[in-house]
Amino acid sequence: MTASSTGTALESFDADWQEWHAAHEQHRAHPHGFLAVTHLHWLGDEPTPLEGAPGTWSVEADVVRVVLAPGDTLQQDGRELNTPSGATLEFGPIEERGGINLVSGDSVIELAKRGGEYIVRPRHPENPLLQEYQGTPAYSPDAAYAVRGTFVPFEAPRPTTVGAAVEGIQHVYEAPGEIRFKLAGQELVLTAFNGHAPGSLSVLFTDQTSGKTTYAANRSLSVVPGADGSVLLDFNRAVNLPCAYTDLATCPRPPAENRLPVAIEAGEKIPYERQDQQ
């Protein structure tokens, strides 16, 4: 490869990263994204009013009950659920890590299940965390941190228990296999979980930059294996999870084996909102 073609390839690599990161930042700053979360409520069996949400809320036997007073508004898929005389609503059961979004005025009311418990998280576009968001600092893209690896499936998916950003709960993921790769002269392995998109994998990890230039608890990388198991691990696209920005998140921590013994100076850094807490 000539010097000019090498330069062109690097310019294209940089431009692709800039386009990807701009789109990721736009998604993160959505008016009802996680930066808009104003409260984190854990439901119990006693009917309780929740700040930021209409009605009283309780859960029993995997069914969430919401009692609305006359004048309260709660919509689902554009349909008002209350009546002029009030209403008692029931939702559930909800699958682990699943959820539904309800609407009340300008707020989205997220009802979800995390660590076996039901939570309610109101999201409002005027939340100061969202309004004051400056973007996320990141390393300049470096092609040396885009490495090839191999996805090796386990004989059967392995239930893997990991901790969470919130004390007292745990997440259990099905790990379909591991990714083997080489970086900084070392043979490395990462346990992979199923990703959000069909056919994709999600990798949670820390490395020797964690707690120094990158967020201490975790970062995440999405990969898509080829039919032959080949994968591209582009750590320039390693991103922060919601817990890097707000204490109102229940993000999983990486499994112990995903604490890498190398410094990955690529991807997103500690958010401005957390830099005084490291």
C-alpha positions in Angstrom: 0.0 0.0 0.0 1.4 3.4 -1.0 1.8 6.3 1.4 -1.0 8.2 -0.4 -3.4 5.2 -0.3 -2.5 4.7 3.4 -3.3 8.4 4.1 -6.6 8.1 2.2 -7.6 5.0 4.2 -6.8 6.7 7.5 -8.8 9.8 6.5 -11.7 7.5 5.6 -11.4 5.7 8.9 -11.4 9.1 10.8 -14.4 10.4 8.8 -16.4 7.2 9.4 -15.7 7.5 13.2 -16.7 11.1 13.3 -20.0 10.3 11.5 -20.7 7.4 13.8 -19.9 9.4 17.0 -22.0 12.3 15.9 -25.0 10.0 15.4 -24.3 8.3 18.8 -24.2 11.7 20.6 -27.5 12.7 18.9 -29.1 9.5 20.1 -27.8 10.0 23.6 -29.2 13.5 23.8 -32.7 12.4 22.8 -35.4 14.4 24.7 -36.6 11.3 26.4 -33.3 9.4 26.5 -31.5 8.3 29.7 -30.1 11.9 30.3 -33.7 12.9 30.7 -34.4 10.5 33.7 -35.4 12.6 36.7 -36.1 9.8 39.3 -35.6 6.1 40.0 -38.4 4.5 41.9 -38.4 0.9 43.1 -42.0 -0.5 43.4 -43.3 -2.4 46.4 -46.6 -3.9 47.3 -47.8 -0.7 49.2 -49.5 1.8 46.8 -47.2 4.8 46.7 -47.3 8.2 44.9 -44.2 8.7 42.8 -42.5 12.0 42.2 -42.6 12.8 38.5 -45.4 10.3 37.7 -49.2 10.5 38.1 -51.2 8.2 40.4 -50.1 5.6 43.0 -48.1 2.6 42.1 -47.6 -0.9 43.5 -46.6 -4.4 42.3 -47.7 -7.8 43.5 -47.3 -11.2 41.8 -45.6 -9.7 38.8 -48.5 -7.3 38.1 -48.0 -3.5 38.4 -51.1 -1.6 39.5 -51.5 2.1 38.9 -54.5 4.0 40.5 -55.2 7.3 38.7 -57.3 10.1 40.1 -59.7 12.2 38.0 -57.6 14.7 36.0 -54.5 12.5 35.9 -53.2 11.6 32.4 -51.4 8.5 31.3 -51.2 7.4 27.7 -50.0 4.3 26.0 -49.4 4.3 22.2 -51.3 7.6 21.9 -54.4 6.3 23.8 -55.5 7.9 27.1 -55.8 5.3 29.8 -57.6 7.4 32.4 -61.4 8.2 32.5 -63.2 11.2 33.8 -63.9 9.4 37.1 -60.4 7.9 37.5 -59.0 4.4 36.7 -57.1 1.4 38.0 -54.6 0.1 35.5 -52.6 -3.1 35.5 -49.4 -3.8 33.6 -47.2 -6.9 33.4 -45.7 -9.3 33.7 -42.6 -7.7 32.1 -39.6 -9.7 31.1 -36.2 -9.1 32.8 -34.5 -6.1 31.2 -37.8 -5.4 29.4 -40.0 -2.4 29.8 -42.8 -0.2 28.4 -43.0 3.5 27.9 -46.1 5.5 29.0 -46.6 9.2 28.5 -47.9 11.9 30.9 -47.8 15.4 29.5 -44.2 16.2 28.4 -42.8 13.2 30.4 -42.2 9.6 29.4 -42.8 7.2 32.3 -40.6 4.2 31.9 -41.9 1.0 33.6 -39.2 -1.7 33.6 -37.9 -4.8 35.3 -34.3 -4.8 36.5 -32.6 -7.4 38.7 -36.0 -9.1 39.3 -37.5 -5.8 40.6 -39.9 -3.4 39.0 -38.8 0.2 38.6 -40.4 3.5 37.4 -38.2 6.1 35.8 -39.8 9.4 34.7 -38.0 11.1 31.8 -38.5 14.8 31.2 -36.8 16.9 28.4 -36.2 19.8 30.8 -34.1 17.6 33.1 -30.9 19.7 33.9 -28.6 16.7 33.1 -29.9 16.7 29.6 -30.2 20.5 29.2 -26.6 21.0 30.3 -25.1 18.1 28.4 -21.9 19.1 26.7 -21.1 16.0 24.7 -18.7 13.2 25.7 -15.0 13.5 25.3 -13.3 10.7 23.4 -9.9 9.6 22.2 -9.0 10.6 18.6 -9.7 7.6 16.4 -6.8 5.3 16.0 -6.9 2.4 13.6 -4.4 0.4 15.8 -7.3 -0.2 18.2 -9.5 -1.8 15.5 -8.4 -5.4 15.7 -9.6 -8.7 14.2 -10.7 -11.5 16.5 -12.7 -14.7 16.5 -16.0 -15.5 18.2 -15.9 -19.0 19.7 -19.4 -20.2 20.8 -19.8 -22.2 24.0 -21.3 -25.7 23.7 -24.3 -24.2 25.4 -25.0 -20.5 26.5 -23.7 -19.9 30.0 -25.8 -18.0 32.5 -23.4 -15.3 33.8 -24.2 -13.2 36.9 -22.8 -9.7 37.1 -23.1 -6.9 39.5 -24.8 -3.6 38.9 -24.3 0.1 39.3 -27.0 0.0 41.9 -26.1 -1.9 45.1 -28.2 -4.9 46.0 -29.2 -6.1 42.6 -27.6 -8.5 40.1 -28.0 -9.1 36.4 -28.0 -12.5 34.8 -27.0 -12.7 31.1 -26.8 -15.6 28.7 -23.3 -15.6 27.4 -23.3 -17.4 24.0 -19.5 -17.5 23.7 -16.2 -15.6 23.9 -14.2 -13.4 21.6 -10.4 -14.2 21.3 -8.1 -11.5 19.9 -4.6 -10.0 20.2 -3.8 -6.5 21.3 -0.6 -4.8 22.5 1.2 -8.1 22.0 -1.1 -10.0 24.3 -3.6 -12.8 23.6 -6.9 -11.7 25.2 -10.4 -13.1 25.7 -13.7 -11.4 26.3 -17.0 -13.0 27.4 -19.7 -11.8 25.1 -23.4 -11.3 25.7 -26.2 -11.2 23.2 -26.6 -7.7 21.8 -29.8 -5.6 21.2 -29.8 -6.1 17.4 -30.3 -9.6 16.0 -27.0 -11.3 15.3 -25.0 -8.8 17.3 -22.9 -9.3 20.5 -22.3 -6.9 23.4 -19.1 -6.8 25.3 -18.7 -5.1 28.7 -15.2 -4.5 29.8 -12.7 -2.5 31.8 -9.0 -1.9 31.0 -6.0 -0.2 32.4 -7.4 3.2 31.5 -10.5 2.6 33.6 -10.8 5.1 36.5 -8.0 7.2 34.9 -9.0 8.5 31.6 -12.1 6.3 31.0 -15.1 5.6 33.3 -14.1 3.3 36.1 -17.1 0.8 36.1 -17.5 -0.2 32.5 -17.5 0.5 28.9 -19.5 -1.3 26.2 -18.6 -2.4 22.6 -21.0 -3.9 20.0 -19.7 -6.4 17.5 -21.3 -8.5 14.7 -19.6 -11.9 14.0 -19.3 -13.1 10.5 -20.6 -16.5 9.4 -17.1 -17.9 10.0 -16.9 -16.4 13.5 -14.6 -13.5 12.5 -15.2 -10.2 14.3 -13.9 -6.7 14.2 -13.3 -5.2 17.6 -13.2 -1.5 16.9 -12.5 -0.1 20.4 -12.7 3.4 19.0 -16.4 2.8 19.2 -16.4 1.7 22.9 -19.1 3.8 24.6 -20.1 4.7 28.1 -23.3 3.2 29.6 -25.9 5.4 31.3 -24.4 4.9 34.8 -21.4 6.9 33.6 -23.7 10.0 33.6 -26.3 9.4 36.2 -26.9 7.6 39.5 -30.4 6.8 38.3 -29.2 3.9 36.1 -29.0 0.1 36.9 -26.2 -0.7 34.4 -24.4 -4.1 34.6 -20.8 -4.4 35.5 -18.5 -6.5 33.4 -17.8 -10.1 34.4 -14.5 -10.5 36.2 -12.8 -12.1 33.2 -13.5 -9.0 31.1 -11.1 -6.8 33.1 -8.4 -6.4 30.5 -4.7 -6.1 31.5 -3.9 -3.6 28.7 -4.6 0.1 28.3 -7.1 0.7 25.6 -6.6 4.4 24.7 -9.6 4.5 22.4 -13.3 5.2 22.6 -15.2 7.4 25.0 -13.6 8.9 28.0 -14.9 9.9 31.5 -17.9 12.2 30.9 -17.5 15.8 32.0 -20.3 15.2 34.5 -18.2 12.7 36.4 -14.6 14.0 36.1 -14.6 15.4 39.6 -15.7 12.1 41.0 -12.9 9.9 39.7 
